[in-house]
């Protein structure tokens, strides 16, 4: 994948923590660590949107739709 170089300004404490992770070989370099962190954050923000949309659903209506026809189906199940 093609990469684009950008410049960012970071808090000194954050850079110190980042450098520690690189020294511990948790990441090959700072660029990779920042790329991974940014990708994870963007993915997490996408999931938040899904959760926000799900929160708009009417739980009672969703349950009724899920259970629709279950009474008839249960009667036809064999006993154990």
HTML snippet that shows the backbone in 3Dmol.js (N, CA, C, O; Angstrom):
<script src="https://3Dmol.org/build/3Dmol-min.js"></script>
<div id="view" style="width:600px;height:400px;position:relative"></div>
<script>
const pdb = `
ATOM      1  N   UNK A   1       0.837  -1.170   0.000  1.00  0.00           N
ATOM      2  CA  UNK A   1       0.000   0.000   0.000  1.00  0.00           C
ATOM      3  C   UNK A   1       0.885   1.237   0.000  1.00  0.00           C
ATOM      4  O   UNK A   1       1.904   1.289   0.689  1.00  0.00           O
ATOM      5  N   UNK A   2       0.490   2.211  -0.766  1.00  0.00           N
ATOM      6  CA  UNK A   2       1.260   3.456  -0.828  1.00  0.00           C
ATOM      7  C   UNK A   2       1.132   4.211   0.482  1.00  0.00           C
ATOM      8  O   UNK A   2       0.074   4.220   1.111  1.00  0.00           O
ATOM      9  N   UNK A   3       2.211   4.835   0.878  1.00  0.00           N
ATOM     10  CA  UNK A   3       2.235   5.603   2.127  1.00  0.00           C
ATOM     11  C   UNK A   3       2.388   7.071   1.801  1.00  0.00           C
ATOM     12  O   UNK A   3       3.021   7.438   0.811  1.00  0.00           O
ATOM     13  N   UNK A   4       1.805   7.906   2.638  1.00  0.00           N
ATOM     14  CA  UNK A   4       1.914   9.354   2.513  1.00  0.00           C
ATOM     15  C   UNK A   4       2.580   9.881   3.772  1.00  0.00           C
ATOM     16  O   UNK A   4       2.175   9.542   4.883  1.00  0.00           O
ATOM     17  N   UNK A   5       3.577  10.691   3.604  1.00  0.00           N
ATOM     18  CA  UNK A   5       4.291  11.249   4.743  1.00  0.00           C
ATOM     19  C   UNK A   5       3.561  12.490   5.232  1.00  0.00           C
ATOM     20  O   UNK A   5       3.186  13.351   4.436  1.00  0.00           O
ATOM     21  N   UNK A   6       3.358  12.581   6.554  1.00  0.00           N
ATOM     22  CA  UNK A   6       2.745  13.754   7.162  1.00  0.00           C
ATOM     23  C   UNK A   6       3.563  14.157   8.382  1.00  0.00           C
ATOM     24  O   UNK A   6       4.375  13.378   8.881  1.00  0.00           O
ATOM     25  N   UNK A   7       3.349  15.349   8.845  1.00  0.00           N
ATOM     26  CA  UNK A   7       4.019  15.824  10.052  1.00  0.00           C
ATOM     27  C   UNK A   7       2.967  16.030  11.133  1.00  0.00           C
ATOM     28  O   UNK A   7       1.897  16.577  10.868  1.00  0.00           O
ATOM     29  N   UNK A   8       3.266  15.596  12.340  1.00  0.00           N
ATOM     30  CA  UNK A   8       2.352  15.780  13.472  1.00  0.00           C
ATOM     31  C   UNK A   8       3.125  16.317  14.660  1.00  0.00           C
ATOM     32  O   UNK A   8       4.329  16.097  14.786  1.00  0.00           O
ATOM     33  N   UNK A   9       2.426  17.014  15.519  1.00  0.00           N
ATOM     34  CA  UNK A   9       3.019  17.484  16.772  1.00  0.00           C
ATOM     35  C   UNK A   9       2.400  16.687  17.907  1.00  0.00           C
ATOM     36  O   UNK A   9       1.178  16.574  18.000  1.00  0.00           O
ATOM     37  N   UNK A  10       3.245  16.132  18.774  1.00  0.00           N
ATOM     38  CA  UNK A  10       2.771  15.298  19.879  1.00  0.00           C
ATOM     39  C   UNK A  10       3.308  15.820  21.203  1.00  0.00           C
ATOM     40  O   UNK A  10       4.370  16.439  21.263  1.00  0.00           O
ATOM     41  N   UNK A  11       2.558  15.561  22.251  1.00  0.00           N
ATOM     42  CA  UNK A  11       2.986  15.892  23.602  1.00  0.00           C
ATOM     43  C   UNK A  11       4.278  15.130  23.921  1.00  0.00           C
ATOM     44  O   UNK A  11       4.417  13.970  23.533  1.00  0.00           O
ATOM     45  N   UNK A  12       5.208  15.758  24.612  1.00  0.00           N
ATOM     46  CA  UNK A  12       6.511  15.150  24.920  1.00  0.00           C
ATOM     47  C   UNK A  12       6.361  13.857  25.714  1.00  0.00           C
ATOM     48  O   UNK A  12       7.113  12.909  25.489  1.00  0.00           O
ATOM     49  N   UNK A  13       5.411  13.804  26.631  1.00  0.00           N
ATOM     50  CA  UNK A  13       5.203  12.576  27.416  1.00  0.00           C
ATOM     51  C   UNK A  13       4.727  11.434  26.527  1.00  0.00           C
ATOM     52  O   UNK A  13       5.107  10.280  26.726  1.00  0.00           O
ATOM     53  N   UNK A  14       3.916  11.757  25.571  1.00  0.00           N
ATOM     54  CA  UNK A  14       3.424  10.750  24.638  1.00  0.00           C
ATOM     55  C   UNK A  14       4.562  10.207  23.782  1.00  0.00           C
ATOM     56  O   UNK A  14       4.628   9.006  23.521  1.00  0.00           O
ATOM     57  N   UNK A  15       5.452  11.086  23.348  1.00  0.00           N
ATOM     58  CA  UNK A  15       6.612  10.663  22.548  1.00  0.00           C
ATOM     59  C   UNK A  15       7.526   9.768  23.395  1.00  0.00           C
ATOM     60  O   UNK A  15       8.067   8.783  22.893  1.00  0.00           O
ATOM     61  N   UNK A  16       7.694  10.104  24.659  1.00  0.00           N
ATOM     62  CA  UNK A  16       8.516   9.266  25.547  1.00  0.00           C
ATOM     63  C   UNK A  16       7.916   7.871  25.661  1.00  0.00           C
ATOM     64  O   UNK A  16       8.639   6.876  25.594  1.00  0.00           O
ATOM     65  N   UNK A  17       6.610   7.792  25.830  1.00  0.00           N
ATOM     66  CA  UNK A  17       5.947   6.477  25.912  1.00  0.00           C
ATOM     67  C   UNK A  17       6.080   5.722  24.596  1.00  0.00           C
ATOM     68  O   UNK A  17       6.294   4.510  24.584  1.00  0.00           O
ATOM     69  N   UNK A  18       5.952   6.439  23.504  1.00  0.00           N
ATOM     70  CA  UNK A  18       6.092   5.845  22.178  1.00  0.00           C
ATOM     71  C   UNK A  18       7.498   5.287  21.978  1.00  0.00           C
ATOM     72  O   UNK A  18       7.664   4.168  21.493  1.00  0.00           O
ATOM     73  N   UNK A  19       8.503   6.067  22.350  1.00  0.00           N
ATOM     74  CA  UNK A  19       9.895   5.626  22.225  1.00  0.00           C
ATOM     75  C   UNK A  19      10.158   4.379  23.063  1.00  0.00           C
ATOM     76  O   UNK A  19      10.906   3.495  22.647  1.00  0.00           O
ATOM     77  N   UNK A  20       9.550   4.308  24.230  1.00  0.00           N
ATOM     78  CA  UNK A  20       9.702   3.130  25.089  1.00  0.00           C
ATOM     79  C   UNK A  20       9.172   1.885  24.392  1.00  0.00           C
ATOM     80  O   UNK A  20       9.804   0.829  24.434  1.00  0.00           O
ATOM     81  N   UNK A  21       8.025   2.003  23.757  1.00  0.00           N
ATOM     82  CA  UNK A  21       7.451   0.856  23.038  1.00  0.00           C
ATOM     83  C   UNK A  21       8.360   0.406  21.895  1.00  0.00           C
ATOM     84  O   UNK A  21       8.498  -0.790  21.639  1.00  0.00           O
ATOM     85  N   UNK A  22       8.974   1.360  21.217  1.00  0.00           N
ATOM     86  CA  UNK A  22       9.882   1.015  20.113  1.00  0.00           C
ATOM     87  C   UNK A  22      11.132   0.342  20.673  1.00  0.00           C
ATOM     88  O   UNK A  22      11.599  -0.656  20.124  1.00  0.00           O
ATOM     89  N   UNK A  23      11.679   0.887  21.772  1.00  0.00           N
ATOM     90  CA  UNK A  23      12.877   0.266  22.395  1.00  0.00           C
ATOM     91  C   UNK A  23      12.579  -1.153  22.860  1.00  0.00           C
ATOM     92  O   UNK A  23      13.448  -2.022  22.798  1.00  0.00           O
ATOM     93  N   UNK A  24      11.357  -1.392  23.325  1.00  0.00           N
ATOM     94  CA  UNK A  24      10.965  -2.728  23.788  1.00  0.00           C
ATOM     95  C   UNK A  24      10.627  -3.659  22.619  1.00  0.00           C
ATOM     96  O   UNK A  24      10.221  -4.804  22.822  1.00  0.00           O
ATOM     97  N   UNK A  25      10.795  -3.163  21.420  1.00  0.00           N
ATOM     98  CA  UNK A  25      10.522  -3.921  20.187  1.00  0.00           C
ATOM     99  C   UNK A  25       9.049  -4.303  20.059  1.00  0.00           C
ATOM    100  O   UNK A  25       8.723  -5.293  19.404  1.00  0.00           O
ATOM    101  N   UNK A  26       8.165  -3.535  20.673  1.00  0.00           N
ATOM    102  CA  UNK A  26       6.732  -3.765  20.491  1.00  0.00           C
ATOM    103  C   UNK A  26       6.298  -3.276  19.113  1.00  0.00           C
ATOM    104  O   UNK A  26       5.315  -3.757  18.549  1.00  0.00           O
ATOM    105  N   UNK A  27       7.051  -2.307  18.579  1.00  0.00           N
ATOM    106  CA  UNK A  27       6.845  -1.794  17.226  1.00  0.00           C
ATOM    107  C   UNK A  27       8.212  -1.591  16.587  1.00  0.00           C
ATOM    108  O   UNK A  27       9.174  -1.286  17.292  1.00  0.00           O
ATOM    109  N   UNK A  28       8.324  -1.752  15.268  1.00  0.00           N
ATOM    110  CA  UNK A  28       9.623  -1.573  14.622  1.00  0.00           C
ATOM    111  C   UNK A  28      10.095  -0.116  14.608  1.00  0.00           C
ATOM    112  O   UNK A  28      11.295   0.158  14.589  1.00  0.00           O
ATOM    113  N   UNK A  29       9.127   0.821  14.617  1.00  0.00           N
ATOM    114  CA  UNK A  29       9.478   2.246  14.614  1.00  0.00           C
ATOM    115  C   UNK A  29       8.274   3.068  15.047  1.00  0.00           C
ATOM    116  O   UNK A  29       7.168   2.545  15.181  1.00  0.00           O
ATOM    117  N   UNK A  30       8.497   4.352  15.263  1.00  0.00           N
ATOM    118  CA  UNK A  30       7.417   5.225  15.725  1.00  0.00           C
ATOM    119  C   UNK A  30       6.308   5.358  14.686  1.00  0.00           C
ATOM    120  O   UNK A  30       5.126   5.372  15.029  1.00  0.00           O
ATOM    121  N   UNK A  31       6.688   5.452  13.432  1.00  0.00           N
ATOM    122  CA  UNK A  31       5.676   5.600  12.376  1.00  0.00           C
ATOM    123  C   UNK A  31       4.690   4.434  12.383  1.00  0.00           C
ATOM    124  O   UNK A  31       3.480   4.624  12.260  1.00  0.00           O
ATOM    125  N   UNK A  32       5.231   3.233  12.527  1.00  0.00           N
ATOM    126  CA  UNK A  32       4.365   2.056  12.533  1.00  0.00           C
ATOM    127  C   UNK A  32       3.457   2.074  13.759  1.00  0.00           C
ATOM    128  O   UNK A  32       2.272   1.759  13.650  1.00  0.00           O
ATOM    129  N   UNK A  33       3.982   2.431  14.899  1.00  0.00           N
ATOM    130  CA  UNK A  33       3.183   2.476  16.126  1.00  0.00           C
ATOM    131  C   UNK A  33       2.044   3.481  15.993  1.00  0.00           C
ATOM    132  O   UNK A  33       0.915   3.197  16.392  1.00  0.00           O
ATOM    133  N   UNK A  34       2.333   4.642  15.440  1.00  0.00           N
ATOM    134  CA  UNK A  34       1.303   5.670  15.267  1.00  0.00           C
ATOM    135  C   UNK A  34       0.271   5.213  14.246  1.00  0.00           C
ATOM    136  O   UNK A  34      -0.923   5.447  14.431  1.00  0.00           O
ATOM    137  N   UNK A  35       0.707   4.574  13.187  1.00  0.00           N
ATOM    138  CA  UNK A  35      -0.216   4.077  12.168  1.00  0.00           C
ATOM    139  C   UNK A  35      -1.173   3.044  12.766  1.00  0.00           C
ATOM    140  O   UNK A  35      -2.378   3.094  12.517  1.00  0.00           O
ATOM    141  N   UNK A  36      -0.640   2.114  13.552  1.00  0.00           N
ATOM    142  CA  UNK A  36      -1.471   1.088  14.179  1.00  0.00           C
ATOM    143  C   UNK A  36      -2.465   1.728  15.147  1.00  0.00           C
ATOM    144  O   UNK A  36      -3.643   1.373  15.151  1.00  0.00           O
ATOM    145  N   UNK A  37      -1.995   2.666  15.966  1.00  0.00           N
ATOM    146  CA  UNK A  37      -2.867   3.324  16.938  1.00  0.00           C
ATOM    147  C   UNK A  37      -3.985   4.097  16.235  1.00  0.00           C
ATOM    148  O   UNK A  37      -5.138   4.045  16.664  1.00  0.00           O
ATOM    149  N   UNK A  38      -3.658   4.798  15.182  1.00  0.00           N
ATOM    150  CA  UNK A  38      -4.655   5.573  14.455  1.00  0.00           C
ATOM    151  C   UNK A  38      -5.682   4.659  13.795  1.00  0.00           C
ATOM    152  O   UNK A  38      -6.881   4.935  13.823  1.00  0.00           O
ATOM    153  N   UNK A  39      -5.205   3.578  13.207  1.00  0.00           N
ATOM    154  CA  UNK A  39      -6.124   2.633  12.564  1.00  0.00           C
ATOM    155  C   UNK A  39      -7.081   2.030  13.590  1.00  0.00           C
ATOM    156  O   UNK A  39      -8.278   1.915  13.328  1.00  0.00           O
ATOM    157  N   UNK A  40      -6.555   1.639  14.768  1.00  0.00           N
ATOM    158  CA  UNK A  40      -7.402   1.081  15.820  1.00  0.00           C
ATOM    159  C   UNK A  40      -8.435   2.100  16.292  1.00  0.00           C
ATOM    160  O   UNK A  40      -9.595   1.751  16.509  1.00  0.00           O
ATOM    161  N   UNK A  41      -8.027   3.345  16.450  1.00  0.00           N
ATOM    162  CA  UNK A  41      -8.949   4.391  16.900  1.00  0.00           C
ATOM    163  C   UNK A  41     -10.043   4.630  15.876  1.00  0.00           C
ATOM    164  O   UNK A  41     -11.211   4.760  16.243  1.00  0.00           O
ATOM    165  N   UNK A  42      -9.691   4.690  14.605  1.00  0.00           N
ATOM    166  CA  UNK A  42     -10.692   4.898  13.561  1.00  0.00           C
ATOM    167  C   UNK A  42     -11.670   3.727  13.488  1.00  0.00           C
ATOM    168  O   UNK A  42     -12.867   3.930  13.288  1.00  0.00           O
ATOM    169  N   UNK A  43     -11.163   2.500  13.650  1.00  0.00           N
ATOM    170  CA  UNK A  43     -12.045   1.328  13.674  1.00  0.00           C
ATOM    171  C   UNK A  43     -13.002   1.408  14.862  1.00  0.00           C
ATOM    172  O   UNK A  43     -14.189   1.112  14.726  1.00  0.00           O
ATOM    173  N   UNK A  44     -12.491   1.803  16.015  1.00  0.00           N
ATOM    174  CA  UNK A  44     -13.307   1.906  17.218  1.00  0.00           C
ATOM    175  C   UNK A  44     -14.396   2.977  17.038  1.00  0.00           C
ATOM    176  O   UNK A  44     -15.533   2.780  17.467  1.00  0.00           O
ATOM    177  N   UNK A  45     -14.056   4.088  16.415  1.00  0.00           N
ATOM    178  CA  UNK A  45     -15.050   5.125  16.164  1.00  0.00           C
ATOM    179  C   UNK A  45     -16.157   4.615  15.246  1.00  0.00           C
ATOM    180  O   UNK A  45     -17.315   5.002  15.406  1.00  0.00           O
ATOM    181  N   UNK A  46     -15.825   3.765  14.300  1.00  0.00           N
ATOM    182  CA  UNK A  46     -16.828   3.185  13.413  1.00  0.00           C
ATOM    183  C   UNK A  46     -17.786   2.301  14.194  1.00  0.00           C
ATOM    184  O   UNK A  46     -18.990   2.311  13.939  1.00  0.00           O
ATOM    185  N   UNK A  47     -17.261   1.538  15.142  1.00  0.00           N
ATOM    186  CA  UNK A  47     -18.122   0.668  15.953  1.00  0.00           C
ATOM    187  C   UNK A  47     -19.019   1.494  16.867  1.00  0.00           C
ATOM    188  O   UNK A  47     -20.138   1.080  17.169  1.00  0.00           O
ATOM    189  N   UNK A  48     -18.553   2.630  17.303  1.00  0.00           N
ATOM    190  CA  UNK A  48     -19.375   3.498  18.140  1.00  0.00           C
ATOM    191  C   UNK A  48     -20.599   3.948  17.358  1.00  0.00           C
ATOM    192  O   UNK A  48     -21.695   4.051  17.911  1.00  0.00           O
ATOM    193  N   UNK A  49     -20.413   4.215  16.085  1.00  0.00           N
ATOM    194  CA  UNK A  49     -21.551   4.632  15.257  1.00  0.00           C
ATOM    195  C   UNK A  49     -22.583   3.517  15.187  1.00  0.00           C
ATOM    196  O   UNK A  49     -23.783   3.777  15.271  1.00  0.00           O
ATOM    197  N   UNK A  50     -22.127   2.279  15.033  1.00  0.00           N
ATOM    198  CA  UNK A  50     -23.050   1.154  14.989  1.00  0.00           C
ATOM    199  C   UNK A  50     -23.808   1.042  16.307  1.00  0.00           C
ATOM    200  O   UNK A  50     -25.022   0.838  16.307  1.00  0.00           O
ATOM    201  N   UNK A  51     -23.104   1.172  17.429  1.00  0.00           N
ATOM    202  CA  UNK A  51     -23.756   1.098  18.737  1.00  0.00           C
ATOM    203  C   UNK A  51     -24.772   2.224  18.900  1.00  0.00           C
ATOM    204  O   UNK A  51     -25.853   2.010  19.449  1.00  0.00           O
ATOM    205  N   UNK A  52     -24.434   3.411  18.430  1.00  0.00           N
ATOM    206  CA  UNK A  52     -25.344   4.555  18.518  1.00  0.00           C
ATOM    207  C   UNK A  52     -26.616   4.291  17.708  1.00  0.00           C
ATOM    208  O   UNK A  52     -27.718   4.610  18.154  1.00  0.00           O
ATOM    209  N   UNK A  53     -26.460   3.708  16.520  1.00  0.00           N
ATOM    210  CA  UNK A  53     -27.624   3.396  15.692  1.00  0.00           C
ATOM    211  C   UNK A  53     -28.466   2.290  16.328  1.00  0.00           C
ATOM    212  O   UNK A  53     -29.695   2.344  16.284  1.00  0.00           O
ATOM    213  N   UNK A  54     -27.817   1.297  16.913  1.00  0.00           N
ATOM    214  CA  UNK A  54     -28.546   0.209  17.576  1.00  0.00           C
ATOM    215  C   UNK A  54     -29.339   0.720  18.776  1.00  0.00           C
ATOM    216  O   UNK A  54     -30.420   0.212  19.073  1.00  0.00           O
ATOM    217  N   UNK A  55     -28.802   1.723  19.459  1.00  0.00           N
ATOM    218  CA  UNK A  55     -29.480   2.295  20.622  1.00  0.00           C
ATOM    219  C   UNK A  55     -30.802   2.948  20.230  1.00  0.00           C
ATOM    220  O   UNK A  55     -31.677   3.120  21.078  1.00  0.00           O
ATOM    221  N   UNK A  56     -30.959   3.307  18.977  1.00  0.00           N
ATOM    222  CA  UNK A  56     -32.187   3.935  18.509  1.00  0.00           C
ATOM    223  C   UNK A  56     -33.320   2.923  18.318  1.00  0.00           C
ATOM    224  O   UNK A  56     -34.484   3.310  18.209  1.00  0.00           O
ATOM    225  N   UNK A  57     -32.986   1.634  18.276  1.00  0.00           N
ATOM    226  CA  UNK A  57     -33.996   0.607  18.036  1.00  0.00           C
ATOM    227  C   UNK A  57     -34.906   0.459  19.243  1.00  0.00           C
ATOM    228  O   UNK A  57     -34.473   0.656  20.378  1.00  0.00           O
ATOM    229  N   UNK A  58     -36.150   0.117  19.007  1.00  0.00           N
ATOM    230  CA  UNK A  58     -37.117  -0.149  20.061  1.00  0.00           C
ATOM    231  C   UNK A  58     -36.942  -1.614  20.470  1.00  0.00           C
ATOM    232  O   UNK A  58     -37.252  -2.520  19.697  1.00  0.00           O
ATOM    233  N   UNK A  59     -36.441  -1.839  21.692  1.00  0.00           N
ATOM    234  CA  UNK A  59     -36.124  -3.196  22.129  1.00  0.00           C
ATOM    235  C   UNK A  59     -37.364  -4.084  22.133  1.00  0.00           C
ATOM    236  O   UNK A  59     -37.286  -5.250  21.744  1.00  0.00           O
ATOM    237  N   UNK A  60     -38.498  -3.556  22.565  1.00  0.00           N
ATOM    238  CA  UNK A  60     -39.733  -4.351  22.589  1.00  0.00           C
ATOM    239  C   UNK A  60     -40.149  -4.778  21.197  1.00  0.00           C
ATOM    240  O   UNK A  60     -40.542  -5.924  20.984  1.00  0.00           O
ATOM    241  N   UNK A  61     -40.063  -3.857  20.251  1.00  0.00           N
ATOM    242  CA  UNK A  61     -40.430  -4.182  18.877  1.00  0.00           C
ATOM    243  C   UNK A  61     -39.463  -5.203  18.290  1.00  0.00           C
ATOM    244  O   UNK A  61     -39.883  -6.126  17.592  1.00  0.00           O
ATOM    245  N   UNK A  62     -38.180  -5.044  18.567  1.00  0.00           N
ATOM    246  CA  UNK A  62     -37.186  -5.996  18.062  1.00  0.00           C
ATOM    247  C   UNK A  62     -37.411  -7.386  18.646  1.00  0.00           C
ATOM    248  O   UNK A  62     -37.289  -8.385  17.936  1.00  0.00           O
ATOM    249  N   UNK A  63     -37.738  -7.456  19.940  1.00  0.00           N
ATOM    250  CA  UNK A  63     -37.993  -8.748  20.589  1.00  0.00           C
ATOM    251  C   UNK A  63     -39.235  -9.398  19.973  1.00  0.00           C
ATOM    252  O   UNK A  63     -39.243 -10.598  19.700  1.00  0.00           O
ATOM    253  N   UNK A  64     -40.277  -8.601  19.757  1.00  0.00           N
ATOM    254  CA  UNK A  64     -41.506  -9.131  19.164  1.00  0.00           C
ATOM    255  C   UNK A  64     -41.238  -9.690  17.775  1.00  0.00           C
ATOM    256  O   UNK A  64     -41.750 -10.751  17.418  1.00  0.00           O
ATOM    257  N   UNK A  65     -40.442  -8.981  16.998  1.00  0.00           N
ATOM    258  CA  UNK A  65     -40.101  -9.474  15.657  1.00  0.00           C
ATOM    259  C   UNK A  65     -39.299 -10.767  15.735  1.00  0.00           C
ATOM    260  O   UNK A  65     -39.518 -11.685  14.945  1.00  0.00           O
ATOM    261  N   UNK A  66     -38.364 -10.842  16.692  1.00  0.00           N
ATOM    262  CA  UNK A  66     -37.529 -12.031  16.821  1.00  0.00           C
ATOM    263  C   UNK A  66     -38.337 -13.243  17.274  1.00  0.00           C
ATOM    264  O   UNK A  66     -38.059 -14.374  16.878  1.00  0.00           O
ATOM    265  N   UNK A  67     -39.345 -12.987  18.114  1.00  0.00           N
ATOM    266  CA  UNK A  67     -40.130 -14.096  18.675  1.00  0.00           C
ATOM    267  C   UNK A  67     -41.360 -14.425  17.839  1.00  0.00           C
ATOM    268  O   UNK A  67     -42.093 -15.363  18.154  1.00  0.00           O
ATOM    269  N   UNK A  68     -41.588 -13.667  16.789  1.00  0.00           N
ATOM    270  CA  UNK A  68     -42.757 -13.885  15.946  1.00  0.00           C
ATOM    271  C   UNK A  68     -42.756 -15.310  15.409  1.00  0.00           C
ATOM    272  O   UNK A  68     -41.787 -15.755  14.794  1.00  0.00           O
ATOM    273  N   UNK A  69     -43.835 -16.005  15.647  1.00  0.00           N
ATOM    274  CA  UNK A  69     -43.950 -17.368  15.160  1.00  0.00           C
ATOM    275  C   UNK A  69     -43.282 -18.413  16.030  1.00  0.00           C
ATOM    276  O   UNK A  69     -43.363 -19.602  15.725  1.00  0.00           O
ATOM    277  N   UNK A  70     -42.619 -18.003  17.110  1.00  0.00           N
ATOM    278  CA  UNK A  70     -41.928 -18.974  17.973  1.00  0.00           C
ATOM    279  C   UNK A  70     -42.905 -19.919  18.661  1.00  0.00           C
ATOM    280  O   UNK A  70     -42.573 -21.088  18.858  1.00  0.00           O
ATOM    281  N   UNK A  71     -44.107 -19.453  19.037  1.00  0.00           N
ATOM    282  CA  UNK A  71     -45.067 -20.308  19.740  1.00  0.00           C
ATOM    283  C   UNK A  71     -45.434 -21.510  18.877  1.00  0.00           C
ATOM    284  O   UNK A  71     -45.492 -22.637  19.371  1.00  0.00           O
ATOM    285  N   UNK A  72     -45.678 -21.277  17.609  1.00  0.00           N
ATOM    286  CA  UNK A  72     -46.012 -22.377  16.716  1.00  0.00           C
ATOM    287  C   UNK A  72     -44.828 -23.322  16.532  1.00  0.00           C
ATOM    288  O   UNK A  72     -45.001 -24.541  16.518  1.00  0.00           O
ATOM    289  N   UNK A  73     -43.645 -22.774  16.392  1.00  0.00           N
ATOM    290  CA  UNK A  73     -42.465 -23.594  16.196  1.00  0.00           C
ATOM    291  C   UNK A  73     -42.179 -24.441  17.428  1.00  0.00           C
ATOM    292  O   UNK A  73     -41.817 -25.611  17.302  1.00  0.00           O
ATOM    293  N   UNK A  74     -42.337 -23.865  18.622  1.00  0.00           N
ATOM    294  CA  UNK A  74     -42.064 -24.611  19.850  1.00  0.00           C
ATOM    295  C   UNK A  74     -42.981 -25.812  19.988  1.00  0.00           C
ATOM    296  O   UNK A  74     -42.554 -26.855  20.484  1.00  0.00           O
ATOM    297  N   UNK A  75     -44.227 -25.691  19.562  1.00  0.00           N
ATOM    298  CA  UNK A  75     -45.176 -26.788  19.658  1.00  0.00           C
ATOM    299  C   UNK A  75     -44.766 -27.944  18.769  1.00  0.00           C
ATOM    300  O   UNK A  75     -45.098 -29.093  19.061  1.00  0.00           O
ATOM    301  N   UNK A  76     -44.052 -27.666  17.692  1.00  0.00           N
ATOM    302  CA  UNK A  76     -43.667 -28.739  16.776  1.00  0.00           C
ATOM    303  C   UNK A  76     -42.332 -29.379  17.115  1.00  0.00           C
ATOM    304  O   UNK A  76     -41.935 -30.347  16.466  1.00  0.00           O
ATOM    305  N   UNK A  77     -41.620 -28.857  18.129  1.00  0.00           N
ATOM    306  CA  UNK A  77     -40.335 -29.449  18.520  1.00  0.00           C
ATOM    307  C   UNK A  77     -40.560 -30.745  19.289  1.00  0.00           C
ATOM    308  O   UNK A  77     -41.483 -30.823  20.099  1.00  0.00           O
ATOM    309  N   UNK A  78     -39.735 -31.765  19.052  1.00  0.00           N
ATOM    310  CA  UNK A  78     -39.903 -33.021  19.798  1.00  0.00           C
ATOM    311  C   UNK A  78     -39.481 -32.861  21.256  1.00  0.00           C
ATOM    312  O   UNK A  78     -38.610 -32.050  21.569  1.00  0.00           O
ATOM    313  N   UNK A  79     -40.097 -33.631  22.140  1.00  0.00           N
ATOM    314  CA  UNK A  79     -39.726 -33.612  23.560  1.00  0.00           C
ATOM    315  C   UNK A  79     -38.483 -34.445  23.745  1.00  0.00           C
ATOM    316  O   UNK A  79     -38.252 -35.410  23.016  1.00  0.00           O
ATOM    317  N   UNK A  80     -37.677 -34.069  24.730  1.00  0.00           N
ATOM    318  CA  UNK A  80     -36.453 -34.826  25.033  1.00  0.00           C
ATOM    319  C   UNK A  80     -36.620 -35.627  26.266  1.00  0.00           C
ATOM    320  O   UNK A  80     -35.695 -36.328  26.677  1.00  0.00           O
TER     321      UNK A  80
END
`;
const viewer = $3Dmol.createViewer("view");
viewer.addModel(pdb, "pdb");
viewer.setStyle({}, {cartoon: {color: "spectrum"}});
viewer.zoomTo();
viewer.render();
</script>
